[in-house]
């Protein structure tokens, strides 16, 4: 099946999909909260009580684990696939070549991501740029195949299978147990070394760490947790949602999100209870451990879906009469916002900045990060009064087309049918 046959027709409109801007901004709020709970450490904590100096800190850490951890990157990843679907439809409608330009834009994004990753090991854009290339061949999949594959990946069925195989394997021998203990000791020492560099090291030390050990450590984390294929599954689910036009405010879409709110909410409630009673662990030693890890994957997916459905329905109810529209400008500057948050974390928590990593509790860290997010909202609104694209978005566009892109307020977004970003909401059809 060809892409233009597989994709559903997209409504002809030159208006931005405002609710998607709101969702992106909401996701960025959750992302900065998630990072701030660990002081932007983006790695294994040096000890179990890291960033917890009292009952309030412990409560914040537990709430973040249950309500935030993994959920907002889930939304972010889903929006990547959604944007891909919209841009593919726009390019197909206009008869423009899409695949080559999309691939080149991702290569440019990879360059930006590598620079970002040199300083912040929690960068997600490297993964987005590389996995995003796989969307090109997947654009020809039928809707049913997209939905089936995405659900298998998003619910981490591969991780469940691997976990069951692990716990059903014969018990380790004495030598294997000794080797595993030695490996865990090396891991603990490496985590302490990473913490020390981020807490008190130089910029040169940090770059060296992030381009070596931290890069490998992140890849292992993505594999062991299933985040690697979960992310791609979310891309595919976003592609499916874009084809089905679910973010068009229609009676059918409202009914869909109402049902999603109920089903996702119920599933999230049950799996959250499981996560409280049996926190997941990366060291699977029993069938219960494997099932608890799988339940947490379902919890992350279902709670994320609940958030999305709730935000969409609330926005559609009265789109001009509550706080949600105020988030839209920040969502339009998604890439700029994301990079600014990393810069904030480095300056506040790392040793070459204020050096608060390990010295500030989780509650206070979240508090100052949310305050910074509020400032970002004000900045986004001010910036868009003068410019059409955010600073990072403008740089990305200019590097893509090898020319300085016009960026005055109200400037038509040229080549928008070929724009692709997990951090930018495209229009349904270009102004060209």
RAKAMO-V370687 format. One record per pair of residues at least 12 apart in sequence whose ideal C-beta (glycine too) atoms are under 7 Angstrom apart, sorted by the first residue. I is the first residue (numbers start at 0). J is the second residue. D is the distance in whole Angstrom. If there is no record, write none. Layout:
BEGIN
i=I j=J d=D
i=I j=J d=D
END
This chain:
BEGIN
i=0 j=139 d=6
i=0 j=141 d=5
i=1 j=139 d=6
i=2 j=87 d=6
i=2 j=91 d=6
i=2 j=138 d=4
i=2 j=139 d=6
i=3 j=91 d=4
i=5 j=139 d=7
i=5 j=140 d=7
i=5 j=141 d=6
i=5 j=142 d=7
i=5 j=242 d=7
i=6 j=84 d=7
i=6 j=87 d=7
i=6 j=88 d=5
i=6 j=242 d=5
i=7 j=242 d=5
i=7 j=243 d=6
i=7 j=244 d=6
i=9 j=85 d=7
i=9 j=88 d=4
i=9 j=244 d=6
i=9 j=427 d=6
i=10 j=244 d=6
i=10 j=247 d=5
i=10 j=427 d=6
i=11 j=427 d=7
i=11 j=428 d=6
i=12 j=427 d=4
i=12 j=428 d=7
i=13 j=426 d=6
i=13 j=428 d=6
i=13 j=430 d=6
i=15 j=424 d=6
i=15 j=426 d=6
i=16 j=246 d=6
i=16 j=424 d=5
i=16 j=427 d=7
i=17 j=318 d=7
i=17 j=327 d=6
i=18 j=246 d=6
i=18 j=311 d=6
i=18 j=314 d=5
i=18 j=315 d=7
i=19 j=78 d=7
i=19 j=81 d=7
i=19 j=246 d=6
i=19 j=424 d=5
i=20 j=327 d=4
i=20 j=330 d=3
i=20 j=331 d=5
i=20 j=424 d=5
i=21 j=310 d=6
i=21 j=314 d=6
i=21 j=323 d=5
i=21 j=326 d=5
i=21 j=327 d=5
i=21 j=330 d=6
i=22 j=74 d=6
i=22 j=78 d=6
i=22 j=307 d=6
i=22 j=310 d=6
i=23 j=78 d=6
i=23 j=330 d=4
i=23 j=333 d=5
i=23 j=422 d=7
i=23 j=424 d=7
i=24 j=326 d=4
i=24 j=327 d=7
i=24 j=329 d=4
i=24 j=330 d=4
i=25 j=310 d=6
i=25 j=326 d=6
i=26 j=71 d=5
i=26 j=74 d=4
i=26 j=75 d=5
i=27 j=329 d=7
i=27 j=333 d=7
i=27 j=336 d=5
i=27 j=337 d=6
i=28 j=372 d=6
i=29 j=67 d=5
i=29 j=70 d=6
i=29 j=71 d=3
i=30 j=71 d=5
i=30 j=72 d=7
i=30 j=75 d=7
i=30 j=340 d=7
i=31 j=340 d=5
i=31 j=368 d=5
i=31 j=372 d=6
i=32 j=63 d=7
i=32 j=67 d=5
i=32 j=365 d=6
i=32 j=368 d=6
i=32 j=369 d=7
i=33 j=63 d=6
i=33 j=67 d=5
i=33 j=68 d=6
i=33 j=71 d=6
i=34 j=121 d=6
i=34 j=344 d=6
i=35 j=364 d=4
i=35 j=365 d=5
i=35 j=368 d=4
i=36 j=50 d=7
i=36 j=59 d=7
i=36 j=60 d=6
i=36 j=63 d=5
i=36 j=361 d=5
i=36 j=364 d=7
i=36 j=365 d=6
i=37 j=49 d=7
i=37 j=50 d=6
i=38 j=50 d=6
i=38 j=348 d=4
i=38 j=355 d=7
i=38 j=356 d=4
i=38 j=357 d=7
i=38 j=359 d=7
i=38 j=364 d=6
i=39 j=121 d=7
i=39 j=344 d=3
i=39 j=345 d=7
i=39 j=348 d=5
i=40 j=194 d=7
i=40 j=197 d=6
i=40 j=356 d=7
i=41 j=119 d=7
i=41 j=120 d=5
i=41 j=121 d=3
i=42 j=120 d=6
i=42 j=190 d=6
i=42 j=193 d=5
i=42 j=213 d=7
i=42 j=216 d=7
i=43 j=190 d=4
i=45 j=190 d=6
i=45 j=191 d=5
i=45 j=194 d=4
i=50 j=360 d=6
i=50 j=361 d=4
i=50 j=364 d=7
i=51 j=360 d=7
i=51 j=361 d=6
i=52 j=360 d=4
i=53 j=360 d=7
i=55 j=362 d=5
i=56 j=360 d=4
i=56 j=361 d=4
i=56 j=362 d=5
i=59 j=361 d=5
i=59 j=362 d=5
i=59 j=365 d=6
i=60 j=361 d=5
i=65 j=271 d=6
i=65 j=274 d=6
i=69 j=299 d=4
i=70 j=299 d=6
i=70 j=302 d=5
i=70 j=303 d=5
i=70 j=306 d=7
i=72 j=123 d=6
i=73 j=233 d=6
i=73 j=299 d=6
i=73 j=300 d=7
i=73 j=303 d=4
i=74 j=303 d=5
i=74 j=306 d=7
i=74 j=307 d=6
i=75 j=421 d=6
i=76 j=230 d=5
i=76 j=233 d=4
i=76 j=234 d=6
i=77 j=233 d=5
i=77 j=236 d=6
i=77 j=237 d=4
i=78 j=237 d=6
i=78 j=421 d=6
i=79 j=127 d=6
i=79 j=131 d=7
i=79 j=234 d=5
i=79 j=237 d=6
i=79 j=421 d=3
i=80 j=134 d=7
i=80 j=233 d=6
i=80 j=234 d=4
i=80 j=235 d=6
i=80 j=236 d=6
i=80 j=237 d=2
i=80 j=238 d=4
i=80 j=241 d=7
i=81 j=237 d=4
i=81 j=240 d=6
i=81 j=241 d=5
i=82 j=419 d=6
i=82 j=420 d=6
i=82 j=421 d=6
i=82 j=423 d=7
i=82 j=424 d=7
i=82 j=425 d=6
i=83 j=134 d=5
i=83 j=238 d=6
i=83 j=419 d=6
i=84 j=237 d=7
i=84 j=238 d=5
i=84 j=241 d=2
i=84 j=242 d=5
i=85 j=241 d=5
i=85 j=425 d=5
i=85 j=427 d=7
i=86 j=416 d=6
i=86 j=417 d=7
i=86 j=418 d=6
i=86 j=419 d=5
i=86 j=425 d=5
i=87 j=138 d=6
i=89 j=416 d=4
i=89 j=425 d=7
i=89 j=428 d=6
i=89 j=429 d=6
i=90 j=416 d=5
i=90 j=417 d=6
i=92 j=428 d=7
i=93 j=416 d=5
i=93 j=429 d=7
i=95 j=416 d=6
i=95 j=417 d=6
i=97 j=417 d=6
i=98 j=135 d=5
i=100 j=417 d=4
i=101 j=135 d=7
i=101 j=417 d=7
i=101 j=419 d=5
i=102 j=132 d=6
i=102 j=135 d=6
i=103 j=399 d=7
i=104 j=399 d=5
i=104 j=419 d=5
i=105 j=128 d=5
i=105 j=131 d=5
i=105 j=132 d=6
i=107 j=395 d=6
i=107 j=398 d=5
i=107 j=399 d=5
i=108 j=124 d=6
i=108 j=128 d=4
i=108 j=395 d=7
i=109 j=125 d=6
i=109 j=128 d=4
i=109 j=129 d=7
i=111 j=124 d=7
i=111 j=395 d=7
i=112 j=124 d=3
i=112 j=125 d=4
i=112 j=128 d=6
i=113 j=125 d=7
i=115 j=338 d=6
i=115 j=341 d=6
i=116 j=209 d=6
i=117 j=206 d=5
i=117 j=209 d=6
i=117 j=210 d=6
i=118 j=205 d=7
i=118 j=206 d=7
i=118 j=209 d=7
i=118 j=345 d=6
i=119 j=341 d=4
i=119 j=344 d=7
i=119 j=345 d=6
i=120 j=209 d=5
i=120 j=213 d=4
i=120 j=217 d=6
i=126 j=221 d=7
i=126 j=230 d=6
i=127 j=421 d=6
i=130 j=230 d=6
i=130 j=231 d=5
i=130 j=234 d=7
i=133 j=231 d=6
i=134 j=234 d=6
i=134 j=238 d=7
i=137 j=235 d=6
i=142 j=239 d=6
i=142 j=242 d=6
i=145 j=235 d=5
i=145 j=238 d=6
i=145 j=239 d=4
i=146 j=239 d=6
i=148 j=235 d=6
i=149 j=232 d=5
i=149 j=235 d=4
i=149 j=236 d=4
i=149 j=239 d=6
i=152 j=228 d=5
i=152 j=229 d=6
i=152 j=231 d=6
i=152 j=232 d=3
i=153 j=229 d=6
i=153 j=232 d=4
i=153 j=233 d=6
i=153 j=236 d=6
i=153 j=300 d=5
i=154 j=296 d=6
i=154 j=297 d=6
i=154 j=300 d=6
i=155 j=225 d=4
i=155 j=229 d=6
i=155 j=293 d=6
i=155 j=296 d=4
i=157 j=225 d=6
i=157 j=228 d=6
i=158 j=225 d=4
i=158 j=292 d=7
i=158 j=293 d=7
i=158 j=296 d=6
i=159 j=289 d=7
i=159 j=293 d=4
i=162 j=283 d=5
i=162 j=289 d=4
i=162 j=292 d=6
i=162 j=293 d=7
i=163 j=289 d=6
i=165 j=283 d=5
i=166 j=283 d=5
i=166 j=284 d=7
i=166 j=285 d=6
i=166 j=286 d=6
i=166 j=288 d=7
i=166 j=289 d=5
i=189 j=212 d=6
i=193 j=208 d=6
i=193 j=212 d=7
i=193 j=213 d=6
i=196 j=208 d=5
i=197 j=349 d=5
i=197 j=350 d=7
i=197 j=356 d=6
i=198 j=350 d=5
i=198 j=354 d=7
i=198 j=356 d=5
i=198 j=357 d=6
i=199 j=350 d=4
i=200 j=350 d=6
i=201 j=351 d=6
i=202 j=351 d=6
i=223 j=281 d=6
i=225 j=296 d=7
i=248 j=315 d=5
i=253 j=315 d=7
i=256 j=308 d=5
i=256 j=311 d=5
i=256 j=312 d=5
i=257 j=312 d=7
i=259 j=304 d=6
i=259 j=308 d=4
i=260 j=305 d=6
i=260 j=308 d=4
i=260 j=309 d=6
i=260 j=312 d=6
i=263 j=301 d=5
i=263 j=304 d=4
i=263 j=305 d=4
i=263 j=308 d=6
i=264 j=305 d=5
i=266 j=297 d=7
i=266 j=301 d=4
i=267 j=298 d=6
i=267 j=301 d=4
i=267 j=302 d=4
i=267 j=305 d=5
i=270 j=294 d=5
i=270 j=297 d=5
i=270 j=298 d=4
i=270 j=301 d=6
i=271 j=298 d=6
i=273 j=291 d=7
i=273 j=294 d=5
i=274 j=294 d=7
i=274 j=295 d=5
i=274 j=298 d=6
i=277 j=291 d=4
i=279 j=291 d=5
i=279 j=292 d=4
i=279 j=295 d=4
i=310 j=323 d=7
i=325 j=376 d=7
i=326 j=376 d=7
i=328 j=379 d=4
i=328 j=380 d=5
i=328 j=383 d=5
i=329 j=375 d=6
i=329 j=376 d=5
i=329 j=379 d=4
i=330 j=424 d=7
i=331 j=379 d=7
i=331 j=383 d=6
i=331 j=424 d=7
i=332 j=379 d=5
i=332 j=382 d=7
i=332 j=389 d=4
i=332 j=392 d=7
i=333 j=422 d=3
i=333 j=423 d=6
i=334 j=389 d=7
i=334 j=391 d=4
i=334 j=392 d=5
i=334 j=395 d=7
i=334 j=420 d=7
i=334 j=422 d=4
i=334 j=423 d=7
i=335 j=389 d=4
i=335 j=390 d=5
i=335 j=391 d=4
i=335 j=392 d=6
i=336 j=375 d=6
i=336 j=379 d=7
i=337 j=422 d=6
i=338 j=391 d=5
i=339 j=375 d=6
i=343 j=371 d=5
i=347 j=367 d=7
i=384 j=408 d=6
i=385 j=408 d=5
i=386 j=406 d=5
i=386 j=407 d=7
i=386 j=408 d=6
i=387 j=406 d=5
i=387 j=407 d=7
i=387 j=408 d=6
i=387 j=409 d=7
i=387 j=410 d=5
i=387 j=412 d=7
i=388 j=406 d=5
i=392 j=423 d=6
i=393 j=406 d=5
i=400 j=414 d=7
i=411 j=430 d=4
i=412 j=430 d=6
i=413 j=431 d=7
i=415 j=429 d=4
i=415 j=430 d=7
i=416 j=429 d=4
END
